[in-house]
Every structure is written in structure tokens, then in C-alpha cells.
Amino acid sequence: MIKKYTTISFLLLCVPFFLLLNCCLGRKVVPIEGSSTRTEALIINHTCVEISQIPEYWIQKARAEFGIAYGHTSHGSQIVSGMKVLMAQSGLYSFDGFGSKKALLLYDREPRGDLGNPDRTTWALRTRKLLDTGWGDTNIVIWSWCGQVSSASEGNINTYLSLMNQLEEDYPHVIFIYMTGHLDGTGEEGNLNIRNDQIRDFCKRNNKILFDFADIESYDPDGNYFLDKRANDGCYYRENGVRKNWANEWCAAHPGSELCASCSCAHSKPLNCNMKARAFWWMMARLAGWDLK
């Protein structure tokens, strides 16, 4: 009898605690209109980094309403690295893996892998498993490439686009974000840019949402263009036979800029990561309803 009452007392004490823990550390995101019902494309590129233009309301709305699963490996981490810098600069851009205290809910590196790792199709199966097995607070899914677009064929990219499109149809209340592959120094005529253009053209024709990873790497914050100078993912380019770095040059010309704040930016320079983080929040605001006004 004593053991029975002890068990009941333990449960009575623990249930409120777990309810409070769930309230504090997590929350269910609101249902949203998925990608399949869009009437126009949303292209996030180098023109989307000036976040001072975004009214705070739309950032707060995105934080409250979105739960994001972001599958990536090292190159994809550039966005998250920049987001950490931005969060340190302003609590408005807070995020974590719980959605606590109204932070944006971001499951970083979930699911595991990337769009070409371990192969070019497993990511789609992992997405379905995630969405089918209780991750009810996920309403945005993002996958990034590592270096696999560089070697991709037209058929490989068609497979990616087809799998993404089918996911959108099968999960109408989830937003799926398309992405281009990072620069590799092969310039405008290289296979990478041809395949990235294939992704861009598909997204524009079919009203998709595209985070144009490569386009952001092709411009400095002043709009100077470097893809025609064979820029790569490290922000290096060649001019008159001389190897230069547009991120280093821009930060040297703008000492103290928050865009140049230090971070561990995989394969690249902090400026690149910080620009991508700002473009990410621009995308969140647009998805939350911001109409650029």
C-alpha cells in the first residue's frame, strides 16, 4: 500500500513539471499554406540581405509560426553560422532547437545528410520519415547541397526537382525550400552555373521558393559581380591573372561593419556567412507575409 501511494505521489509531482517543461521549451507551430499553392515564385538572392528594411513584426511572426527542419553538411552550415552572429547582435533574430521564449524553431542538421549525401535520393526518404513520424512542429523543410551540383548531370537535377515537387504535393501544409549549389570557380560557362540555372528556371516557371546560395556568393554587399571572374565558395576570384578575395576587400573597405563580424564560416569568409544569414531571415519574413512594404 505504501508503495502504491508513493507511486501516485511521484506522478502527481512529475506531471506538472513535464507540462511546464513542454510549455517552456517547445510549442506547436501554426498550420501554414504549403508550397504547392503558391501563385508566384519567391527567389532569395544577393538583393535580400538588407534586413533593416524588414519591419520587426514580420520577424516576430516568423519566429512564432515556423518550425524548420534543415538538412545540411558543412557548406549548408554557413547559414547557421551567420545566424548565430546575427542573434548575438540582436535578440530579435533568436533561434534554437526548442522554439523557446518565442525563438525561431530550427532543427539544425535534421534530417542528417545533404542533397547529395549519402546519395542523390536518400534525403527525400529521410524527409518523409521525419514528417510521418511525429515531427508535427515542422512546417518548413530545407535541404542544402555540398559540392554535388558541380558534377551533376541534367538528369541528376531533374531527379532533385521531381522529388521536391512530389514532396510538395504529398505534404500540402509544409513549405519546401529549393537551393542552388555553392560556387566552384568554373564561372558563368561551367557546369555548376548551368545546373544552377536549371534549378532557377524550374523554380521561376513553377512558382517555387528558392534560396539562391550561389547567387549570394556571386556579389559583394555593394552589388559588384564576381561570377564572371570565376569566383568560388571561398570568395576568391581572378582578375588580370591575380587571385583576389572580394570578401576580404569589402571588409577592409568597411571596417567595423556588422556584416564582417567574425564567425567560423565553413570553407569561406565571415562576410559570406553573414550575408546568407540575413537572406535567410528575409526569406522567413516573406514567408510570414511581408510584402516588401
N, C-alpha and C positions, 0 to 999 in steps of 0.2 A: 504493500500500500504506500509506504514511504517513497519507494522508487517511482511509483505511478505519479504521485503528486510532484515529485522533483522534476520529472519529465515535462509535466504540464506547465510548471512554473518556468522552466527553461524556455519553452516555446513561447509563452506569453511575454517573456523578456526579449526574445530574439526577433519576433515578428515585427514589432515597431521599429527595431534597429534596421532590419533589412529594407523595410519600406522607406525609412528615412534615407538610407544609403542609395536606394534606387532613385529617389527624388533628387538627391544632391548630385549624383554622378552621372545620371543619364536621363534621357527623355525621348519620347516618341516624336519623330518629326511629322509634320503635317503631310497629308496626301497632296501630290502635285500633278500637274498636267505633264505627261511624258513627252519624249522627243517626237513620237510618231504623229502628233497632232500639230506640229509647227507649220506655220504658213510662210515663213521666210528663214533663210539661213542666218546663223549668228557666227561671225568669224572674229575670233580674238587674236590680234596680232600686235605688231610693234606700235600701232596707234592707240593702244589700250592700256598705257602704263601711267597716265597722269591721274592718279586716284584722288587727287584733291578736288577733282570735278564731281566726284560721286557724293551725293547727299548721304549723311550718316544713316538716315532712316533705312536706306536700301541695304547697307552693310548689316545693320542690326536685324533686318528682316531675313536676310540670307542666313545669318548665324542661328536664328530661331527656327527656321523652317527646313534646313537642309541637313541631310546625313550622307556623307560621301565615302564611298569605297574607292581607294586609289591604288591600283596595282602598278608597281614600277620597280626598277632596279636602280643602278647608280645615276644614269642621266636624268631619270624622272625625279630623283631626289632634289634636283636643282630648285624646283618649285617650292618644295617644303623647306629647304634651307633658307630661301629668301623670305618665306612666310614667317619663319622664326625671328628673323631680323626685324621684320615689319611689326610683329607682335611686341617685340621688346621696345620698339619706338612708340607704339600706341596700343593700348588695351582694346581699342575698337576692333582690331584685327586679330582677336584672340581665337585660338582653336585648340582642340585636344581630342583625345580618343574617347571621351565620355559625353561631350556636349555640355559640360558642367558650367554653371554660372553664365549661361547663355553664350558660351563659346561655340564656334562652328564645330560640328561633329565631323571629324576626319579620321577614318580608319586608314592610317598610313601603311603602305605595303600590304594591304588586304584587298583582294587575294594576292597570293605570292606570285612572283614571276613578272614577266612583262609581255608585250605583244609578240615577241619572238623567242621567248624563253619559258619552258624548255623547247618549244617548237612554235609554229605559227597558228595553232588552233587550240591548244590546251587552255589558254586564257578564257576562251568563251565557255568552255565546260566549267571552269572554276567560277566564272560569273554566275552561271545558272545554279551551281551548288550553293553559292553564297545567298542568292536571292530566294532559293527554295527551302532553305533550312533555318529560317528563323531570324535572319537579319532584317527585321521589319522596320528598323530605323534607317535603312539605306534607301535613298530616293535619287541619288546621283552616282553613276559609275564612270570612273575614268581609268583608262589604261594608257601607259606611255610606251614608246619604243626605247630600245637601247641603240644599237647600231644597225639593226636588221633591215632598215629601209634602203640602205646603201647597196645591198646585194639583192634586193627584192626584184622579182620579175613583175610584169603587168599582171600575170595570173595570181601571184602571191598577194598583191594589193587588192585584187578583186575578191580574193578569199576573205581578207580582212574586212572589206566593205560589206560583203554579203553577210558575214557573221554578225557584224554590228547591226546591220539593218534588221536581221531576223530577231535579234535580242530586243530591239525597239518594238517590233510587232508583238513579241511574246510577253513583254513586260511594259504595258502601256502607261503605267504610272511611275516609271523610272526614266530619268534623263540620262542619256548616254553621250559622252563627250568623245569626239574623234580627235586624233592628234597626228601631226606630221613628225617625221624623224629629224634628228639633230643634224646640223651641218657637218660635212666631212672634208671640205677643202676642194671638192670637184667642180665647184662653180655652177653657173647657170646651165651649162650643157651636160653636166654629169647625170648619171642615172638617179642619184638621190633626188635632185631637183625635179627630174621628170616624174618620178614616182610620187613625190610630194605634190606636184601639180595634179596628178591623177586623183589624189585624195581631196585636194582643194576643189577641183572641178566637180567631183561627186557630191561634196557637201553643199556647194553652191546650187547645183541643179536640184538637189533633193531636200533642201531646207533643213540641213543638219547643223549641229553645233560643233565647231572646230576650234580647238586650241592650237594655233599655228606656231608650234615650238620653233620650227626652223626660221620662220619669218622674224620672230623676235631676235634671233641671233644674227640676223642679216642687217640690222640697223643699230646705230647708237641712239641715245635719247634725243639728239638733235635732228634725227631723220636722215643722217648720212648713211649711204647704202654701201654694203661691202660684199654681197654675194658675187658680184661681177669681178671682185678681186680675190675670189676663191677663199673666202672666209671659212673657218672651221668652228667646231664647237668650243674651242678654247679662246675664241675671239681673235685669233691670229689671221692675218691676210697678207697678201704680197702686193707691193706697189713699186714699179720700176725695178723689179728683182730684189727688193729689200723686204724682209719679213718684219711685220709690224703687228701691233695689237691694239685694236680700236677701243677696248675697254680700259686698258692702261692709259691710253692717250686721253680719253674723255675724262677720266678721274683726275689725271694730272692737271687738266684744264679747269676742273671744277672741284677744287679741294674743299673738303667738308661736306660735300653733298651726301644726303642720306642714301642716295642710290649707290654710293660707293662703300657703304658700311660693310665692315669685314664679316665674312661668314665662310664656312667650309663648303665651297661650291665645287662639287664633283666635276672633274675634267675641265673646269672653266674658271672664270673670274667672278668675284662677288657681284659686279655690276650686272652680269648676265642673270644670275640667280635672283637678284633684287628686282630686275625688270619683269621677270617671269612671275614672281610673286604678286606684283602689282597687277599684271594682266589677269592673273587668276582671280583676284578679288573683283576686278572689273567684270569678269565673266559671272561671278556669283551675284553681283548687283544686277546685271542684265537679266539673269535667270529669275531673280526675285521680283522683277517687274520694272526696273529702272528703264525709262525710255530716252535717256540722254538729256533730259530737260532738268 
